[in-house]
Amino acid sequence: MKWQNMNSSTRSLPGGTWTIGNLALSRFGYGAMQLAGPGVMGPPPDRDGALAVLQEAAASGITHIDTSGAYGPNITNRLIREALYPYPDRLHLATKVGAVRDEQGSWVPASRPGQLRRAVVENLETLGLDTLDLVYFRAGDARGTVPGSIAEPMETLAELQRDGIIRHLGVSNALPEQVAEARSITPIVSVQNMYNLAFRGDDDLIDSLARDGVAYVPFFPLGGFSPLQSAALSAVAARLGTSPMSVALAWLLRRSPNILLIPGTSSQAHLRENISGAFLDLSTTDIAELNGIGR
């Protein structure tokens, strides 16, 4: 498949862009996790289809693609490189370190300095880059956040940033106190945590980060492996003549200006549905009904 490197978009995506340093990230981005095989392990069932999704995402105006060396492992990184390299100047890749996969496909924490350095180098090699735009430290474990200090891994990543192979740092799967600890060590430009219409535990964190100009990237924006189910969500979607998932994405874009979306899919048709749904014009009545879901 041939990728045509385009340095300007012909389409304006909903929500505009969020600027990090000299990086302009589309607020509507793309998460590459679903491009790997079942259980986020191994190659995709439809390799050509996976490459086509990535190419369409970039051609649509998306400038923010989220990945991780743990996806596959290294499957999504290699697909991104095959589909999009040489990367357009406007395209920015974010990745995560701090976890690896074992032979059974389990997510195993890997936050020691040597493990983090290897993960960063591996991301550089598999993506074909000299510098990573944005690297998140993934705290916690596969079950969610875990209390405790993240000072050592953040100090390691800050050192790699000073070495020039990482431009910006973020934290993922982190508690508010861990976000605060990370910010006391090094500038943090983005937080990536679980958040959606029904799971609103980070409401206060989102608002405080917005005041400080820090991005917030919700993972599982559509409920994850158990899609969002809500009578109110379905009612709003029916009234607007669209899908509940489209409404959920539109709500997130309007929840706060610092929210950046990375919904994932392995389907071009679903990608188009996600993008078009985010253009929805939600009324104040719609938003009020949706706000009640997670409270």
C-alpha positions in Angstrom: 0.0 0.0 0.0 1.3 3.4 -0.9 1.3 6.3 1.6 1.2 9.8 0.2 3.0 12.2 2.6 0.7 15.2 3.0 1.8 18.2 5.1 -1.5 19.9 5.2 -5.0 18.7 6.0 -8.0 19.2 3.7 -10.4 18.8 6.6 -10.9 20.6 9.9 -11.5 18.2 12.7 -13.8 18.9 15.6 -12.3 20.6 18.6 -9.4 22.2 16.9 -5.9 21.6 18.2 -4.1 21.6 21.5 -0.6 23.0 21.5 2.3 21.4 23.4 5.5 23.4 22.9 5.8 23.6 19.1 3.5 20.5 18.6 -0.1 21.1 17.4 -2.1 18.0 18.3 -5.6 17.6 16.9 -8.0 17.2 19.9 -9.6 14.4 17.9 -6.8 11.8 17.7 -6.4 8.1 17.1 -5.4 5.3 19.5 -3.6 2.4 17.8 -4.1 -0.4 20.4 -6.9 -2.1 18.5 -4.7 -2.7 15.5 -2.9 -5.6 17.2 -4.4 -9.1 17.3 -6.8 -10.5 19.9 -6.0 -9.5 23.4 -3.7 -6.8 22.0 -1.2 -9.6 21.1 0.3 -10.6 17.8 -0.4 -9.3 14.3 -3.8 -8.0 13.2 -6.2 -10.4 11.4 -6.3 -8.0 8.4 -2.9 -6.4 8.0 -3.8 -4.4 4.9 -6.9 -3.1 6.7 -4.8 -2.0 9.7 -2.5 0.0 7.4 -5.4 1.5 5.6 -7.0 2.7 8.9 -3.7 4.4 9.8 -3.4 6.1 6.5 -7.0 7.3 6.5 -6.6 8.6 10.0 -3.6 10.7 9.0 -5.3 11.8 5.7 -8.4 12.9 7.6 -6.5 15.6 9.5 -5.6 13.6 12.7 -2.2 14.8 13.9 -2.1 12.9 17.2 -1.6 9.1 17.2 -1.2 7.2 20.5 0.6 3.9 20.7 2.8 1.7 22.9 5.6 -0.8 22.5 3.5 -3.1 24.7 0.8 -3.4 22.0 1.6 -6.6 20.2 4.3 -6.2 21.6 5.7 -3.7 19.1 3.1 -4.6 16.5 1.3 -1.3 16.4 4.6 0.6 16.3 5.7 -1.3 13.3 2.4 -0.9 11.5 2.5 2.9 12.1 6.0 3.0 10.6 5.0 0.9 7.6 1.8 2.9 7.0 3.0 6.4 7.6 6.8 6.7 7.3 8.3 9.2 6.4 6.0 11.0 8.8 4.3 14.2 7.8 5.7 17.2 9.8 2.3 17.8 11.3 1.9 14.2 12.6 2.9 13.5 16.3 3.2 10.2 18.0 2.7 9.5 21.7 3.8 6.3 23.3 3.8 4.7 26.8 6.5 2.9 28.8 6.3 1.2 32.2 4.7 -2.1 31.3 5.6 -5.1 29.1 3.8 -8.3 28.0 4.7 -11.8 29.2 4.3 -15.0 27.1 0.7 -15.3 28.3 -0.2 -11.8 27.3 -0.4 -10.4 30.8 0.6 -6.8 31.4 3.6 -6.8 33.7 4.9 -3.6 35.3 8.4 -2.6 34.1 9.4 0.6 35.8 13.0 0.1 36.8 15.5 2.6 35.2 17.0 0.0 32.9 13.6 -1.3 31.8 12.5 2.2 31.0 15.6 3.1 29.0 15.3 -0.1 27.0 11.6 0.6 26.3 12.4 4.1 25.1 15.1 2.9 22.8 12.8 0.1 21.5 10.1 2.7 20.7 12.6 4.8 18.8 13.7 1.8 16.8 10.3 0.4 16.0 8.8 3.8 15.1 11.9 4.8 13.1 12.5 8.0 15.1 15.4 9.8 16.6 13.2 11.6 19.2 9.9 10.7 20.7 7.3 13.6 20.8 5.5 12.5 23.9 6.3 9.6 26.3 3.9 8.6 29.1 5.0 6.7 32.2 2.3 4.1 32.7 1.8 3.7 36.4 -0.4 1.2 38.2 -1.1 -2.2 36.8 -3.6 -4.0 34.5 -6.4 -3.6 37.2 -6.0 0.1 37.4 -4.2 2.7 39.5 -2.0 1.7 42.4 -0.9 4.1 45.2 2.8 4.7 45.7 5.6 6.9 44.6 6.5 7.2 40.9 9.5 9.4 41.6 12.2 7.0 40.4 10.6 6.3 36.9 9.9 10.0 36.4 13.4 10.9 37.3 14.7 8.3 34.8 12.5 9.7 32.0 13.4 13.3 32.8 17.1 12.3 32.4 16.3 10.8 29.0 14.4 14.0 28.1 17.5 16.0 29.0 19.5 13.7 26.7 17.3 14.9 23.9 15.5 11.6 22.9 12.2 12.6 24.5 10.5 16.0 23.8 7.7 15.9 26.3 6.5 13.7 29.2 3.2 12.6 30.5 1.8 10.2 33.1 -0.9 7.5 32.5 -3.1 5.4 34.8 -2.1 7.6 37.7 -3.7 8.9 40.8 -4.0 12.7 41.4 -1.2 12.6 44.0 1.0 10.7 41.6 0.3 13.4 38.9 1.3 16.0 41.5 4.5 14.1 42.4 5.5 13.8 38.7 4.9 17.5 38.1 7.2 18.3 41.1 10.0 16.4 39.3 9.6 17.5 35.7 7.1 19.4 33.5 4.2 17.2 32.6 2.2 18.1 29.5 -0.5 15.4 29.5 -2.3 12.9 31.7 -3.8 9.8 30.2 -6.3 8.1 32.5 -9.6 6.1 32.3 -12.5 8.5 31.9 -15.8 8.6 30.1 -19.5 9.6 30.5 -20.1 6.9 33.1 -16.6 6.8 34.8 -16.1 10.4 36.1 -13.6 9.9 38.9 -11.1 12.4 37.4 -13.6 15.4 37.1 -11.7 17.5 39.6 -8.3 16.5 38.2 -9.4 17.5 34.6 -10.5 20.9 35.8 -7.3 21.6 37.7 -5.1 20.5 34.8 -7.2 22.7 32.4 -6.4 25.7 34.6 -2.7 24.9 34.3 -2.7 24.2 30.6 -2.1 20.5 30.9 -3.8 18.1 28.5 -6.0 15.2 29.6 -6.4 12.2 27.4 -9.1 9.7 28.4 -8.5 6.1 27.6 -11.6 3.8 27.2 -13.6 6.9 26.2 -16.4 4.6 25.0 -16.3 2.3 28.0 -13.5 0.0 26.9 -14.1 -3.7 26.6 -17.7 -3.2 28.0 -19.2 -0.4 25.8 -21.2 2.3 27.5 -24.8 1.4 28.2 -27.2 4.1 29.3 -30.8 4.9 28.7 -30.0 8.6 28.8 -27.2 8.2 26.3 -29.4 6.1 24.0 -32.2 8.7 24.2 -30.0 11.6 23.2 -28.5 9.5 20.4 -32.0 8.6 19.1 -33.1 12.3 19.2 -30.0 13.3 17.2 -30.3 10.4 14.8 -26.8 9.0 15.5 -25.1 6.3 17.6 -24.6 6.4 21.4 -20.8 6.1 20.8 -20.8 9.2 18.6 -22.7 11.2 21.3 -20.2 10.0 24.0 -17.3 11.3 22.0 -19.0 14.6 21.3 -19.7 15.0 25.0 -16.0 14.4 25.8 -14.8 17.1 23.4 -17.2 19.6 25.1 -16.5 18.5 28.6 -13.3 20.5 28.8 -11.0 22.3 26.3 -7.9 20.3 27.5 -9.5 16.9 26.7 -7.9 15.2 23.7 -9.6 12.1 22.3 -7.9 8.9 21.1 -10.7 6.5 20.2 -9.3 3.3 18.6 -10.7 1.1 15.8 -9.4 -1.4 13.3 -12.2 -0.4 10.8 -12.1 2.4 8.3 -15.9 2.7 8.5 -15.9 2.9 12.3 -13.1 5.5 12.1 -15.3 7.7 9.8 -18.2 7.2 12.1 -16.2 8.3 15.1 -14.9 11.4 13.3 -18.3 12.4 11.9 -20.0 11.8 15.3 -17.6 14.2 17.0 -19.1 17.0 14.9 -22.4 16.6 16.6 -23.9 19.8 17.9 -25.1 19.0 21.4 -27.7 21.3 22.9 -27.6 22.5 26.5 -30.5 20.0 27.2 -28.5 17.2 25.7 -25.5 18.0 27.8 -27.5 18.3 31.0 -29.0 14.8 30.4 -25.6 13.4 29.6 -23.9 15.0 32.6 -26.3 13.1 34.9 -25.1 9.7 33.7 -21.9 9.6 35.8 -23.3 11.3 38.9 
